[in-house]
Amino acid sequence: MVRDMKHTVEVMIPEAEIKARIAELGRQITERYKDSGSDMVLVGLLRGSFMFMADLCPRGTGVS
């Protein structure tokens, strides 16, 4: 077994681009459901989705 393997990590999507898209998704969700008359509940189903949801929830007004 080789213990000194070198790994190369390449950034595929820059952090700023991800944050901008999350903000846009928050705006789209808010716009779509703002006149629904009911409370919105977002549920993250995949393992690790809590990080995405933590970034998404504050982006939209009225999103809990």
Sequence and secondary structure as in RCSB ss.txt:
>XXXX:A:sequence
MVRDMKHTVEVMIPEAEIKARIAELGRQITERYKDSGSDMVLVGLLRGSFMFMADLCPRGTGVS
>XXXX:A:secstr
  S        SS HHHHHHHHHHHHHHHHHHHTTSSS B     STTHHHHHHHHGGGSTTB 
